[in-house]
Amino acid sequence: MSEDYYRCRNLIHLKKFLENENKTILMGIKIFNKSSSDKTSERICKKIVDGNKNIICEIQLELRRLKVNLRFRMHEAIAAGFKSHPEKVMKDFDISYKEGIPQSLGDQWWFIDCENLPEKLPDFLEFMEYEGT
């Protein structure tokens, strides 16, 4: 398993955690503002949210630099409205890759050493392990 695979998974989990934390903090600010006039707590919370946003941006930049392997599930792509060839869809998402391997038994393609991932992967693309042939 490549180091980039694990690093990518960890960064994605951290990014999701920070995004959820920001949602929770912002919801808390709305509730708190209704019951209190204390603006100090609100400023502190907003600084935390801003800091998290900066970290999320850094994570996204790092994710775009990593090389990972992606599984393209064709049935899910078609159901989501993507009817073009998998290689065309990858190009449309501006994802570059070293090799695309069709997997007829699973109705999927494996894309090896992908880079330049979008901020959010579509549901029909998932990270996968691949050790090569």
C-alpha positions in Angstrom: 0.0 0.0 0.0 1.4 3.4 -0.9 2.2 6.0 1.7 0.1 8.5 -0.4 -3.0 6.3 0.0 -2.8 6.3 3.8 -1.9 10.0 3.9 -4.8 10.8 1.5 -7.3 8.8 3.6 -6.1 10.5 6.8 -6.3 14.0 5.3 -9.8 13.4 4.0 -11.0 12.3 7.4 -9.4 15.3 9.0 -11.0 17.6 6.4 -14.4 16.1 7.0 -13.9 16.5 10.8 -13.0 20.1 10.5 -15.9 20.9 8.2 -18.3 19.2 10.6 -16.7 21.1 13.6 -17.2 24.4 11.7 -20.9 23.6 11.1 -21.4 22.8 14.8 -19.6 25.9 15.9 -21.6 28.1 13.6 -24.8 26.5 14.7 -23.8 27.1 18.3 -23.1 30.8 17.6 -26.6 31.2 16.2 -28.2 29.6 19.3 -25.8 31.5 21.7 -26.6 34.9 20.1 -30.3 34.4 20.7 -29.7 33.9 24.4 -26.7 36.2 25.2 -25.2 39.5 24.3 -21.6 38.2 25.0 -19.7 39.0 21.8 -16.3 37.7 23.1 -17.3 34.1 22.8 -18.6 34.7 19.4 -15.3 36.3 18.2 -13.4 33.4 19.7 -15.6 30.9 17.9 -15.3 32.8 14.6 -11.5 32.7 14.9 -11.6 28.9 15.4 -13.8 28.6 12.3 -11.5 30.8 10.3 -8.5 28.8 11.4 -10.2 25.6 10.5 -11.0 27.0 7.0 -7.3 27.8 6.5 -6.3 24.2 7.5 -9.0 22.8 5.2 -7.5 24.9 2.3 -4.0 23.5 3.1 -5.4 20.0 3.2 -7.1 20.5 -0.2 -3.8 21.7 -1.7 -2.0 18.7 -0.3 -4.6 16.3 -1.6 -4.2 17.7 -5.1 -0.5 16.8 -4.9 -0.8 13.2 -3.7 -0.9 10.3 -6.1 -3.7 7.8 -5.3 -5.6 5.0 -7.1 -9.2 5.4 -7.8 -12.0 2.9 -8.6 -14.5 4.2 -11.2 -17.8 2.4 -10.7 -19.6 2.6 -14.0 -23.2 1.8 -12.9 -23.1 4.5 -10.2 -21.6 7.0 -12.7 -24.4 6.3 -15.2 -27.0 6.6 -12.5 -25.5 10.0 -11.5 -25.8 11.2 -15.1 -22.3 10.6 -16.4 -22.7 8.6 -19.6 -19.4 9.4 -21.2 -16.4 7.0 -21.3 -14.7 6.8 -17.9 -11.5 8.3 -19.3 -13.5 11.2 -20.6 -15.2 11.7 -17.3 -11.8 11.7 -15.5 -10.6 14.3 -18.0 -13.7 16.4 -17.4 -12.9 16.4 -13.7 -9.3 17.4 -14.6 -8.0 14.3 -12.8 -4.7 13.1 -14.4 -3.6 9.5 -14.0 -0.7 7.2 -15.1 -2.8 4.3 -16.3 -6.5 3.4 -16.8 -7.3 -0.3 -16.5 -10.8 -1.6 -17.5 -12.3 -4.3 -15.2 -15.1 -5.9 -17.2 -16.1 -8.3 -14.5 -16.8 -5.5 -12.0 -18.1 -2.9 -14.5 -15.5 -0.6 -13.3 -12.2 1.1 -14.3 -9.1 1.4 -12.1 -7.2 4.6 -12.5 -3.6 4.4 -11.2 -1.5 7.2 -9.7 -4.2 9.8 -10.0 -3.4 13.4 -9.3 -5.1 16.8 -9.2 -8.2 15.5 -7.4 -11.3 17.8 -7.1 -12.3 19.2 -3.8 -15.0 16.6 -3.5 -14.9 13.3 -5.3 -18.1 12.1 -6.9 -19.8 9.1 -5.3 -18.8 6.8 -8.2 -15.1 7.3 -7.5 -13.5 5.7 -4.5 -10.0 5.3 -3.3 -8.6 1.8 -3.7 -5.6 -0.3 -2.9 -3.5 -1.4 -5.9 -0.1 -3.1 -5.8 0.4 -3.4 -9.5 0.8 -6.5 -11.7 
